[in-house]
């Protein structure tokens, strides 16, 4: 399998949203909630603390759901 890498300029939620926006041509002001779904199926609302604990080789599948003009992003661990 081939994956797209995301490089965060800042290891924050804002930095993650900016990296996803650049990579997938998604306006950053249209991103609402960002969630992480772990391998156990637990869904967590993401914040700066969670992003700081990512390692360079963590792998996720990103789901972008349009909820009436705002996008809900879910990063599912694989």
Beta strands, then each sheet from edge to edge (+ up, - down):
strand 1: 31-37
strand 2: 43-45
strand 3: 60-67
strand 4: 70-77
sheet 1: 2+ 1- 4- 3+
end
